[in-house]
Amino acid sequence: MQQVVMGLMGILIGLAVLIIASGWIVPLILSLIGRRRQWPSAKGLMIIAAVWGGTAILLALGAGGLFFTYSQMSRSYEDNAKLFKAADYGGKTAILRLAYTGAVECVIRDQAGKTFRCVTSNGRLVVPAGTMALRECKLTASDSEGRSWTASCRFWNETNISVGADAVQDVEFGSPFLVAVNMEWAPVSSKIRLDPACADRAGNIYMIAGPKNATDPSFQVLDANQRALWSGKFEAG
């Protein structure tokens, strides 16, 4: 969904840049004609064309930056990564041993630049041997009522892992997680902002998503005697 939104934004921005980039030619042509015919407005049209053209250049640079950012994000969201199968890979493989033994799905890119989606449910993730870039990681678990919860992370700063052929290597990403709450106090408004964060042992931040009917997480603020002063629920955003 985010890729679609970013794509539409890129198209709209591109159209706006195209219109602005081509529109400044009109006052430029009129100013040239006006100079030959000695129009009083020729100088003003030249200024408009210069300002318009400069704005078009800045917008073109900005659109280029957005396109580059979108392309980098698209590379990070490898939704169509091929499922890794050791029997079909043809090269040497290795095993990453995770602390979590439930359902795990990771997206990695090998040394040849190929992207794979590796899955496991026993804590032993089979991957191509050598140096690989970890792009995404998603862990899935069920609560006592059988509802599915996921913890997902996208590694914007690529995490490189090197493991030899047929080797087994322990890794730090994934659970167990450290859950903490960051607190910020705004003295002007006397408001307190609480932001929960979930990180693995390597410090990577994970997003927790539950079923649609899941209860929003709540909190309580206690005094020194463990008496509840106030409580509330965390809200998205």
KEKE-3310 file (N, C-alpha, C; in steps of 0.2 Angstrom, whole numbers, plus 5000, padded with zeros to 4 digits):
npx = (5004:5010:5019:5011:5005:5016:5020:5010:5011:5023:5020:5011:5018:5028:5021:5017:5029:5033:5023:5026:5040:5039:5031:5038:5044:5035:5034:5047:5048:5039:5046:5057:5052:5046:5057:5062:5052:5051:5043:5036:5035:5044:5056:5051:5044:5055:5061:5051:5052:5065:5064:5054:5059:5070:5063:5058:5069:5073:5062:5063:5075:5071:5061:5068:5076:5065:5061:5073:5073:5061:5064:5074:5067:5058:5067:5069:5057:5054:5043:5041:5051:5060:5055:5067:5075:5084:5088:5086:5094:5108:5120:5132:5126:5121:5117:5107:5106:5092:5086:5072:5060:5048:5037:5046:5051:5062:5069:5083:5098:5109:5127:5128:5118:5105:5089:5081:5067:5067:5062:5057:5052:5058:5068:5080:5087:5089:5100:5109:5126:5140:5142:5129:5115:5104:5087:5073:5063:5052:5042:5030:5017:5005:4992:4985:4972:4972:4974:4983:4999:5011:5028:5038:5052:5061:5076:5083:5096:5107:5110:5123:5128:5140:5143:5150:5151:5140:5140:5135:5128:5125:5113:5109:5097:5079:5068:5072:5063:5066:5055:5051:5046:5047:5047:5041:5040:5031:5034:5027:5014:5011:5010:5012:5020:5020:5029:5029:5041:5049:5062:5075:5089:5100:5096:5088:5073:5056:5040:5024:5010:4994:4978:4963:4953:4960:4963:4968:4984:4986:4991:4997:5001:5010:5012:5025:5021:5015:5002:4989:4990:4985:4978:4978:4976:4987:4988:4987:5000)
npy = (4994:5006:5008:5010:5022:5030:5029:5035:5048:5051:5052:5062:5073:5073:5076:5089:5095:5094:5103:5115:5116:5117:5128:5140:5144:5151:5165:5168:5167:5177:5188:5189:5192:5204:5212:5214:5221:5231:5232:5238:5230:5220:5218:5214:5202:5195:5194:5186:5175:5170:5168:5159:5148:5145:5141:5129:5122:5119:5112:5101:5095:5092:5083:5073:5069:5064:5053:5045:5042:5035:5024:5018:5014:5005:4995:4991:4986:4971:4963:4954:4945:4930:4914:4906:4891:4878:4867:4871:4881:4880:4884:4885:4883:4890:4891:4901:4903:4906:4914:4914:4902:4901:4905:4912:4925:4930:4943:4943:4948:4941:4939:4940:4949:4945:4943:4935:4926:4920:4907:4900:4888:4883:4889:4889:4896:4893:4899:4907:4904:4914:4932:4942:4953:4959:4963:4963:4957:4946:4941:4929:4925:4916:4921:4917:4915:4911:4920:4929:4937:4949:4954:4965:4971:4983:4984:4999:5004:4993:4977:4968:4951:4938:4922:4905:4892:4878:4881:4885:4898:4909:4922:4940:4946:4948:4940:4937:4951:4968:4978:4995:5011:5027:5043:5059:5076:5090:5106:5118:5115:5107:5093:5075:5064:5047:5035:5019:5007:4993:4983:4972:4962:4967:4980:4984:4991:4986:4984:4981:4971:4967:4956:4963:4964:4966:4972:4988:4992:4997:5008:5012:5024:5024:5029:5031:5022:5012:5015:5018:5032:5038:5032:5025:5023:5018:5026:5025:5034)
npz = (5000:5004:4994:4983:4986:4987:4974:4967:4972:4966:4953:4952:4957:4947:4936:4939:4940:4926:4920:4926:4922:4908:4907:4909:4897:4890:4895:4892:4878:4875:4880:4873:4860:4864:4866:4854:4848:4856:4868:4883:4893:4891:4899:4912:4908:4905:4918:4925:4918:4921:4935:4935:4928:4937:4948:4942:4940:4953:4958:4949:4954:4967:4964:4958:4969:4977:4969:4969:4983:4983:4975:4983:4994:4988:4985:4998:5002:4998:4992:4982:4983:4979:4985:4996:4992:4997:4989:4976:4975:4971:4975:4989:5006:5022:5040:5050:5067:5077:5092:5093:5091:5084:5070:5057:5045:5034:5023:5012:5004:4993:4989:4975:4972:4972:4978:4992:5000:5015:5026:5042:5055:5066:5072:5065:5052:5035:5023:5009:5008:5014:5012:5017:5015:5027:5025:5028:5042:5050:5063:5069:5080:5091:5102:5118:5114:5101:5092:5079:5080:5074:5073:5065:5056:5046:5039:5037:5037:5030:5037:5038:5036:5038:5034:5034:5022:5025:5038:5055:5063:5076:5078:5082:5079:5080:5092:5109:5114:5119:5128:5130:5136:5130:5138:5136:5142:5140:5144:5142:5138:5148:5145:5144:5134:5129:5122:5116:5113:5104:5104:5097:5102:5096:5094:5084:5079:5081:5074:5081:5077:5079:5078:5070:5080:5091:5108:5112:5118:5135:5149:5165:5177:5191:5209:5222:5231:5224:5220:5209:5199:5187:5171:5155:5137:5123:5108:5090:5081)
capx = (5000:5014:5022:5006:5004:5022:5020:5005:5014:5028:5017:5008:5024:5031:5016:5017:5036:5033:5020:5030:5046:5038:5027:5042:5046:5030:5036:5053:5047:5036:5051:5062:5048:5045:5063:5063:5047:5052:5038:5038:5034:5049:5060:5047:5043:5062:5062:5046:5054:5070:5061:5050:5064:5074:5059:5057:5075:5073:5057:5066:5080:5067:5057:5073:5077:5060:5061:5078:5071:5056:5067:5078:5062:5055:5072:5068:5051:5055:5037:5041:5057:5059:5056:5073:5075:5091:5088:5086:5099:5114:5126:5133:5121:5123:5111:5107:5102:5089:5083:5065:5059:5042:5037:5051:5052:5067:5071:5090:5101:5116:5133:5126:5113:5099:5085:5077:5063:5069:5057:5058:5048:5061:5074:5086:5085:5094:5102:5115:5133:5144:5140:5122:5112:5097:5083:5067:5062:5045:5041:5023:5015:4998:4991:4981:4965:4974:4975:4990:5002:5017:5033:5041:5057:5064:5083:5085:5104:5108:5113:5127:5130:5144:5143:5154:5147:5138:5141:5129:5130:5120:5112:5106:5091:5073:5066:5068:5063:5066:5050:5052:5042:5050:5043:5043:5036:5031:5033:5023:5007:5011:5008:5017:5020:5022:5030:5031:5046:5051:5069:5079:5095:5104:5094:5083:5066:5051:5033:5020:5004:4989:4972:4959:4949:4964:4962:4973:4988:4985:4996:4996:5006:5010:5017:5030:5017:5012:4995:4988:4988:4981:4979:4975:4977:4991:4984:4992:5002)
capy = (5000:5012:5008:5013:5029:5034:5029:5040:5055:5053:5054:5069:5078:5073:5080:5096:5098:5095:5108:5121:5116:5119:5134:5146:5145:5156:5172:5169:5169:5184:5193:5190:5195:5211:5216:5216:5226:5236:5232:5240:5224:5214:5216:5211:5195:5191:5192:5181:5168:5168:5166:5153:5143:5143:5137:5123:5118:5117:5107:5095:5092:5089:5077:5068:5066:5059:5047:5041:5039:5030:5018:5015:5011:5000:4990:4989:4982:4966:4959:4949:4941:4923:4910:4902:4884:4876:4862:4874:4887:4878:4886:4883:4886:4890:4891:4906:4900:4911:4913:4912:4895:4901:4906:4918:4926:4936:4944:4944:4949:4938:4943:4941:4954:4941:4944:4929:4926:4914:4906:4894:4888:4879:4893:4887:4899:4891:4905:4907:4905:4920:4939:4944:4959:4958:4968:4963:4951:4946:4935:4928:4921:4916:4922:4911:4914:4908:4926:4930:4943:4949:4959:4966:4976:4984:4987:5004:5003:4986:4973:4963:4945:4933:4915:4901:4886:4873:4883:4887:4905:4913:4929:4944:4949:4944:4940:4940:4959:4973:4983:5001:5017:5033:5048:5066:5081:5097:5111:5123:5113:5102:5086:5070:5059:5041:5031:5012:5004:4986:4982:4966:4962:4971:4987:4985:4993:4982:4986:4975:4971:4961:4956:4969:4965:4966:4977:4993:4992:5002:5009:5015:5028:5023:5033:5027:5016:5007:5017:5021:5039:5039:5027:5027:5018:5020:5027:5025:5040)
capz = (5000:5004:4988:4978:4988:4985:4966:4965:4973:4962:4946:4953:4957:4940:4931:4941:4938:4919:4918:4928:4918:4901:4906:4909:4891:4887:4896:4889:4871:4874:4882:4867:4855:4866:4866:4847:4846:4861:4872:4889:4898:4889:4905:4917:4906:4906:4925:4926:4915:4925:4942:4934:4926:4943:4952:4939:4941:4960:4958:4946:4958:4972:4961:4957:4976:4979:4965:4972:4989:4982:4972:4988:4998:4984:4986:5005:5002:4994:4993:4977:4984:4978:4991:4995:4993:4996:4984:4970:4975:4967:4978:4996:5010:5029:5044:5055:5072:5080:5098:5093:5087:5080:5063:5055:5038:5033:5016:5012:4997:4993:4986:4968:4972:4972:4984:4993:5006:5019:5031:5046:5061:5071:5074:5061:5045:5030:5019:5005:5012:5012:5015:5014:5018:5029:5023:5032:5047:5052:5067:5070:5086:5092:5109:5121:5111:5095:5087:5076:5081:5071:5075:5059:5055:5040:5040:5032:5037:5029:5042:5034:5040:5035:5037:5030:5019:5030:5045:5059:5066:5081:5076:5087:5077:5082:5099:5114:5113:5125:5127:5134:5135:5131:5140:5135:5145:5137:5150:5140:5138:5154:5143:5144:5129:5131:5116:5117:5108:5105:5100:5098:5106:5092:5094:5079:5081:5078:5074:5083:5074:5081:5074:5070:5086:5097:5112:5112:5124:5140:5154:5172:5181:5199:5213:5225:5235:5219:5219:5202:5198:5181:5166:5148:5131:5118:5102:5084:5079)
cpx = (5004:5017:5018:5005:5010:5023:5016:5008:5019:5026:5014:5013:5027:5027:5017:5024:5036:5029:5023:5036:5045:5034:5032:5044:5041:5032:5043:5053:5044:5041:5055:5058:5047:5051:5064:5058:5047:5046:5040:5039:5039:5053:5057:5046:5050:5063:5057:5049:5060:5068:5058:5055:5068:5070:5058:5063:5075:5068:5059:5071:5076:5063:5062:5075:5072:5060:5067:5076:5066:5059:5071:5072:5059:5060:5071:5062:5051:5049:5037:5047:5055:5060:5062:5072:5082:5093:5089:5091:5105:5120:5127:5128:5124:5116:5112:5103:5099:5087:5076:5064:5052:5043:5041:5051:5056:5068:5079:5092:5108:5121:5132:5121:5106:5095:5080:5073:5064:5064:5059:5053:5051:5068:5080:5084:5091:5094:5108:5121:5136:5141:5133:5120:5105:5093:5076:5067:5055:5044:5033:5022:5008:4997:4987:4974:4966:4974:4982:4993:5009:5022:5038:5046:5060:5071:5085:5093:5105:5112:5117:5129:5134:5144:5146:5149:5146:5139:5135:5131:5124:5119:5108:5099:5085:5073:5072:5069:5063:5060:5051:5047:5046:5045:5045:5038:5037:5029:5028:5016:5006:5008:5013:5015:5023:5023:5033:5036:5048:5057:5071:5085:5101:5102:5090:5076:5061:5044:5028:5013:5000:4983:4968:4955:4953:4963:4969:4977:4987:4991:4993:5002:5005:5014:5021:5027:5013:5004:4994:4986:4983:4983:4976:4977:4982:4987:4989:4993:5004)
cpy = (5006:5013:5012:5020:5033:5034:5035:5047:5056:5055:5061:5074:5078:5077:5088:5099:5099:5101:5115:5122:5119:5126:5140:5148:5151:5163:5173:5171:5176:5189:5194:5194:5203:5215:5218:5221:5231:5237:5234:5235:5218:5213:5213:5204:5191:5189:5186:5174:5166:5165:5159:5147:5141:5139:5130:5119:5115:5111:5100:5091:5089:5083:5071:5065:5062:5053:5042:5038:5034:5023:5014:5011:5005:4994:4987:4985:4977:4961:4953:4945:4934:4919:4906:4895:4881:4871:4865:4880:4885:4880:4883:4887:4886:4891:4897:4904:4906:4909:4911:4906:4895:4902:4913:4918:4932:4937:4946:4945:4946:4942:4944:4946:4951:4942:4937:4930:4920:4913:4900:4894:4884:4883:4892:4890:4897:4897:4903:4908:4911:4927:4940:4950:4958:4964:4968:4957:4952:4940:4935:4923:4921:4917:4916:4910:4912:4914:4927:4937:4943:4955:4959:4972:4976:4987:4992:5004:4995:4983:4967:4957:4940:4927:4910:4895:4881:4875:4885:4893:4908:4920:4933:4947:4945:4944:4936:4948:4962:4978:4989:5006:5023:5039:5055:5071:5088:5102:5116:5121:5108:5095:5082:5065:5053:5037:5024:5010:4997:4985:4975:4967:4966:4978:4989:4986:4989:4985:4980:4976:4965:4961:4962:4970:4965:4972:4982:4992:4998:5003:5012:5018:5027:5027:5028:5021:5012:5009:5020:5028:5041:5033:5029:5022:5021:5021:5027:5032:5045)
cpz = (5000:4998:4983:4980:4986:4977:4964:4966:4968:4955:4947:4953:4950:4935:4933:4939:4930:4917:4920:4923:4911:4901:4906:4902:4888:4888:4893:4882:4870:4876:4876:4861:4857:4865:4858:4845:4851:4865:4879:4894:4896:4895:4910:4915:4907:4913:4927:4924:4919:4932:4941:4932:4932:4947:4949:4940:4948:4961:4955:4950:4964:4970:4960:4964:4978:4975:4967:4978:4988:4979:4978:4993:4995:4985:4993:5006:4997:4994:4988:4977:4983:4984:4990:4997:4991:4991:4977:4969:4970:4970:4986:5001:5018:5033:5049:5061:5076:5087:5098:5088:5084:5073:5061:5048:5037:5025:5016:5005:4997:4990:4979:4967:4971:4978:4985:5000:5009:5025:5035:5052:5066:5074:5070:5053:5040:5025:5015:5009:5009:5015:5012:5018:5020:5028:5027:5037:5050:5057:5069:5076:5087:5100:5112:5118:5103:5089:5085:5077:5077:5073:5069:5059:5048:5041:5035:5031:5036:5034:5038:5039:5036:5038:5032:5027:5024:5037:5049:5064:5070:5078:5082:5085:5079:5089:5103:5113:5120:5124:5132:5132:5136:5133:5139:5138:5142:5142:5148:5141:5144:5151:5143:5138:5130:5124:5117:5112:5109:5100:5102:5102:5102:5091:5089:5081:5077:5079:5076:5080:5076:5076:5075:5076:5092:5101:5112:5118:5129:5145:5160:5174:5188:5203:5217:5229:5230:5218:5212:5202:5192:5176:5160:5143:5126:5112:5096:5082:5084)
residu = (MET:GLN:GLN:VAL:VAL:MET:GLY:LEU:MET:GLY:ILE:LEU:ILE:GLY:LEU:ALA:VAL:LEU:ILE:ILE:ALA:SER:GLY:TRP:ILE:VAL:PRO:LEU:ILE:LEU:SER:LEU:ILE:GLY:ARG:ARG:ARG:GLN:TRP:PRO:SER:ALA:LYS:GLY:LEU:MET:ILE:ILE:ALA:ALA:VAL:TRP:GLY:GLY:THR:ALA:ILE:LEU:LEU:ALA:LEU:GLY:ALA:GLY:GLY:LEU:PHE:PHE:THR:TYR:SER:GLN:MET:SER:ARG:SER:TYR:GLU:ASP:ASN:ALA:LYS:LEU:PHE:LYS:ALA:ALA:ASP:TYR:GLY:GLY:LYS:THR:ALA:ILE:LEU:ARG:LEU:ALA:TYR:THR:GLY:ALA:VAL:GLU:CYS:VAL:ILE:ARG:ASP:GLN:ALA:GLY:LYS:THR:PHE:ARG:CYS:VAL:THR:SER:ASN:GLY:ARG:LEU:VAL:VAL:PRO:ALA:GLY:THR:MET:ALA:LEU:ARG:GLU:CYS:LYS:LEU:THR:ALA:SER:ASP:SER:GLU:GLY:ARG:SER:TRP:THR:ALA:SER:CYS:ARG:PHE:TRP:ASN:GLU:THR:ASN:ILE:SER:VAL:GLY:ALA:ASP:ALA:VAL:GLN:ASP:VAL:GLU:PHE:GLY:SER:PRO:PHE:LEU:VAL:ALA:VAL:ASN:MET:GLU:TRP:ALA:PRO:VAL:SER:SER:LYS:ILE:ARG:LEU:ASP:PRO:ALA:CYS:ALA:ASP:ARG:ALA:GLY:ASN:ILE:TYR:MET:ILE:ALA:GLY:PRO:LYS:ASN:ALA:THR:ASP:PRO:SER:PHE:GLN:VAL:LEU:ASP:ALA:ASN:GLN:ARG:ALA:LEU:TRP:SER:GLY:LYS:PHE:GLU:ALA:GLY)
# end
